[in-house]
Amino acid sequence: MQKSRVVVTGMGAITPIGLTVEEFWENVKAQKVGIGAITKFDTTDFKVKLAAEVKGFDAQAYMDFKQAKRMELFSQYAVAAAGQAIKDAGLDMEKEDAYRVGTSIGSGIGSLDAMEREHKKLLERGPGRINPLLVPLMITNMAAGNVSIAYGLKGKNINVVTACATGTNSIGEAYRSIQCGDADVMVCGGTESSITPIGIGGFTALTALSTSTDPLRASLPFDKNRNGFVMGEGAGVLVLESLEHAKKRGAHIYAEIAGYGCSSDAYHITSPAEDGSGAARAMTNAMQEAGVLPQEVDYINAHGTGTHHNDLFETRAIKLAFGEAAENVPVSSTKSMVGHLLGAAGAVELIACIKSVTDGYLHPNVGLTETEDEMDLQYIKGKGIETEVKTVLSNSLGFGGHNATLLVKKFS
């Protein structure tokens, strides 16, 4: 069967450094760091004081009050970003076969906030006081469900949950759905809002979070002084279409998704494989599908969480996948500015990759000053790089050993 080519025609973003793709990207270029003191709850008894919160978000700017009341924040972020992406794509659902327009939006966790809130009611006031909507408010698939309902998308509707690889897998599975003819259009991405007491407390207990109190020295991918990731929140949503469908309706095309690779480490519940072999296979699979050689890749947007294990083992993975070409490929992590958006990370980072292709700009690892030992790749630091960008990889690695890579090419 002839596979369809798949292109990106729309993008939307709700992030700690901007509530639109344009604002997000301008702040990326300005190296703005969206990390600050946690305002969502009292952190007096918590070791971790910082997070990358979304600022100034008003759900009623994107939906009516009644709709907003029936959604938790992760769903609201998804509906808002999806609305931006659909508008950006110029997608008129009245002119589309709604059953050929699908949804693939994942959340790694769903609503911890709803669970905490209703568990408190259970303990203090009994089971009769639990909100009847707790389950549909909380479960991870409701971001995809609410986007489908809000915009009348009646095609395939899926929710991929692979922890921190969720956003990348959700877009990858949307890409596959179009390739194999299940849909003409897919609205896809990831969303998350887990800056809550149990979210911060749980990741702190796991010793995964940075305990820095300096926002500019907290999220430090590939830096020798890195000491954990910073929790972020938000959503990234893209409109993908078959090339044929996009051309037929005269859509603007940002870039082409040309490769998608996955693997499992089958190693450890939180640590990547130490030799990087799993993540390397995901990158290799994506490049092979796209027909791209390692030396043809212009940039890698790394998972780059700022934890000791991730950054070291991902570096090893890049060396395995790229061989001698590894020493020449620029590498950076958007998490240096927006923290780790968990299930939304891969989607927001892919948007940064697409903007890199369209604008010819590679952002640095903001805050990176010095690496260590075998971490000797071309990590971008200081200034960004202005250059022609034709081919980029975006990596995501999730607890459980999930590895996912997307390859984006300049459209021609």
N, C-alpha and C positions, 0 to 999 in steps of 0.2 A: 504494500500500500504506500502510495506517495504521501509523505508527511507534509503538512502545511508549514510554511514559514510563519513565525510568530513575532509580532511587533508590539511595541509599547506606544499607546496613543494618548494616555492620560495618566496624571499623577496627582495624589493628594497627601498631605502630611499634617499631623498634629504632633509637635515635638517640644522638648524643653527649650529650644532656641528659635521657635517660630511656629505659627499656627497655619501657615501655608507653605507650599514647596518653595515659593520665591523668597519668603522671609527666612525659612530654614537655610536655604542655599546661600543667601547673602551673609547670614551670620556664620555659616561654615567658612566662607571666604574671609570673613573678618576674624576668624579664630575665636569666636565667642564661646565661652564655657558656660553651659546652662546648669551648673551645679551650685547648690546653696543649702542653707540650713533647712531641715525638714520642718514644714509648717502644717502638715496634715494631722499630726498628733504630737503629744508632749514626749520629748525624747530624754527627759531627765534621767531616767533609769537605764537608758540604752547606751551601749558603747559607740554605736554608729550615729552620727549626728547629721550627716549630709546625704542628699539625694538630688536627682535631676528631675524636678517636678515640672509639669506643664503649667505655664502661667497664663492667666487671663482667659481661660477657656469658658465660654458660655454656651451650654448645650442648646439654648433656645435661639441661638443665631443660626442653627442648622436644622432644628425640628421644633414642633410645638410642645407646649408644656406637658400635655398628656402623654405624648410619645416619650419625652425625656424621663418622666416619672416611672415609666415601665422599663427603663434601662439602667444598668449600672454603668459606671464611668468607662469601662473598657469598651462596652457596646456603643456608648455615645461617641467616643473617639473614633471608632470604626465607621459609624454612620457619617460623621462629619468629614473624615478623610475620603470616604467613598464618594460622597456628594461632590467634593472638590474634583476628584479624579474623573467622574462621569461628566461633569461640566467641562473640564479641561479637554476631554476627548471629543466633546461635541456630540455625545451619544444621545440620540432622541429615541426613547423607548417606544414612542408611538409609531415609529417607522421600523422598528425591529420585531422579529419573531421572538417574543419574550422567553420562549422555551429553548432558544439557542444562545441566550445570555445567562451565564452562570456566575456563581460566587464561590470563592475559595479564600476565606479569611480565618486565620487561626489566632488563638490566644493560648499562651502556655499555661496559664493558671485560672483564668476566669475572674470571678470577684471574691477575693479574700475579704474585702470590706463587708460584703453582704453576709458572708459566713460568720465573721466576728460579731457583727451587729445582732444577728438573729440568735447566735449562740448565747450572747449575753442575756437576751430576752428569755431564752429557754431556762437559763440558770436562775434568773431573778424573778420571773413572772410565770413560768410554766409553759408547757408545750402549746397550750391554747392561744398563746399570744404571738406565735411565729407567723411572719408575713406569709399569706397564701402564695405569693409570687416568689418566695425565696428561691426555689429551684430554677425557674426560668430566668430569674435575675442573675443567678450565680454561675450556671454551667457555661463551659467555654464556647460551645457552638452558637450561643446566642448573638455573638457579634455578626457571624455570617447570616444567621436567621434574621436579625434586625435589618441588616443592609439589604437583604433580598426583599423583605417586606416594604422597606422605605422606598425602594426604587423600582419595584415590580419586576425583579429578576427571577424568572421562573425556570431557568435551566439548572444544570447540576449545581448542588449547593453543599459544599463540604467544609469541614473544619479539621485541619491537620494539627495535631498536638505533638510536637517533638521538642519540648522545652525551649532552649534558646535557639534551636534551628527552625522553630515553627514558621516564622515569616518567610524564610527562604524555601522551605518545603511547600508552603502554601502556594507561593508563586510558581515553584517548579511543577507542582501537580496541576496548576491551572494551565501552564505551558503545555504539559503533556495532554491535557484534555482537548486543547485546540489542535495540537499536532495530529491526534488520532481521530479527530472529527466529532468528538462529543459536544463541542460548542464552537460557535463562531467568535464569541466574545466572553472573556472572563474578568470579573472584577475581583482582584485578589490582593492579599497582603497579610499583615499581622497587627495585633493591637494588644495593649497591656496596661493595667493600672494596679500595681501591687505594692505601692508605698503605704503600707499599713503596719500596725504594730507586729502582727504575726509574720508578715512578709519580711520586714527588716529584722525582726528578732530571729526568725528561722534561718535566714541566710547568714546572720551574724554568728549564730551557734555553729554553723557549718564552717566558720572562719573564711567565708568567701568574700566578705565585704571589706572595703577599705575603712580603716578607723581614723583616717586623716581628718583634721578639722580645718584644713586649708583647701577651699574649693579648687584652687589652681594646682594643687599637688595631691589630688585624690584619685582621679582616673588617669593612670599613667601607663598605657599600653607600651610594652617593650622597654620601659625604663628600668634600670637596675634597682631603683627604689620603689617599684610598684609593690603594693601590699593588699590587692583585692580590687574588686569592681565596685562601681557606684550604681545603685539602683536608679533606673530611669523609668519613664512612662511615656505613652503616646501611641500613635498609629501611623502606619504607612500603607497606602492603597494604590494599586496601579490598575489601569485598564489594558489588558492584552487582547489582541485580535489576530485572526489569521490575516496574512498579508493581502489575500484576495478580498476579504471583507473590508479591510481598511481602505484599500484602493478604490473599491466600488463606491464607498460613501465619501471619498475625498478627504479622509482623515489626515491630520498632521501626524507624522511618525517621528518619535524621538530617537528610537534605537531598536535593535533587533535582539531578542533573546535567542541565542544560537546553541547553547549547551546547558545541560543540567546533570550534575553528578551526585550520587549518594553512596554512602557506605555506613557500616557499623563497626565500631572498634571491638565490640564483644570482649570488653576488657574490664571496665570499672564503672560504677554507677555515677561518679562525678568527674573523675580524671580522664582526660583523653589518653589514648595509647601513647606511651612514653617515646616510642620511636617515630611517632607521627604517621604511621603507615595507613591508618584509616582515613584521616583527613587528606592525605596525599592521594589516595585512590579516588576520593570524591572529585578532587581537582583534575586528576588525570582523565576520569570519565567525562567530565564536562568539556575538557579540551578535545578529547577524541571525538565526541559527538559533533562538536563545532568544526572539526577539521583544522584545528589551530595548534601550532607547535609552541612549546614553552617560550622560545625566544620571540614569538610574535605577540605575547601578552604585554601590554603597556603598563599595567597597574594591578595590584591586588589590594582589595579592601578586605583586610583581615578581620577575623572574629575578634582578635585582640582585646581581651577583656581587662587586662591589667592584673590578672592573678599570676602567681609565679608559674604554675604548671601550664596553664593555657598558652601563654606567650612563648615559653620555651619549646613546648611540644608542637605548637603550630609552626614555629620557625623550622623545626626539624622536618615537618610535613612539607613545607614549601621547598626545602632543599631536596627532599626525596622526589617530589613531583616534577621539579624543574631542572634538576641536575645542575650542570654548569651555568645554565641561564639564570639560576636563582640569585647569583651575585649582582645581576644587573636590573632586576625588576623592582620598581618602587613599591613600597608597602606602607600602608597607614591604616589606622582604625578610627572610624567616626566616633567611637565610644569615648575618645579623649575629650570630646565636647559635650556629648549628650548622655553619657553614662550608658548603662546596659539596659536596653528596653525589653529584654527577655524575648517574649514571643513576637514583639514588634521590631526587634533589632534588625533582622535580615531584610525586612521590607524597607525600613527607613534608610538602611545602608545601601540597598540597591538603588534607591532614588538618588543617593549621593553619587553612585557609580554612573548612572545615566546622565546626570548633570555634568560629571567629569568628561564624558564622551561629547556631549553637546557643546560644552563651554571650553574644552581644552584646558582643564585645571585640575590638579591633584592636590588635595589638602594634606597638611602635615599631621603628625601625631602631636597635638598641642600639649605642651608641657614636657615632651621628651627631651632630656638633656644628655643622658649617657646610658648606653646599653652595657652588656656584660658578656664575657666568655664567648660561647659559641653563637650568641645572638648577634650576628654580624651581617645581616641583610641590609638592603638599601632602605631602611626605615626613614621616611621623610620627616625631617625635623626643621624647626625654624620657619622658613618661608615655604609657602606652597610652590608647586612647579607649574608653570604655564607651558604647555606643549600639546602637540596633536595627540589625541587619545582615540585609538581605534578599537581596542580590545581590552576588556577588564574582567577580572574574576571577583566574585563576592563570596566569602566563606562564612558559614555558620556552623558551630559545634554545640551540641546540646547534651545535658546530663542524660545518662543512659547510653552514651556512645554514638549518638546521632551525628552524622557528618553530611553537610549539604553545600553544594557549590553551584552558583549560576554564572554563566558566561554571557556577557553583553557585548555586542559589536555595533560599531557605527553603521547605520543603515545605508545600504547602497542598492 
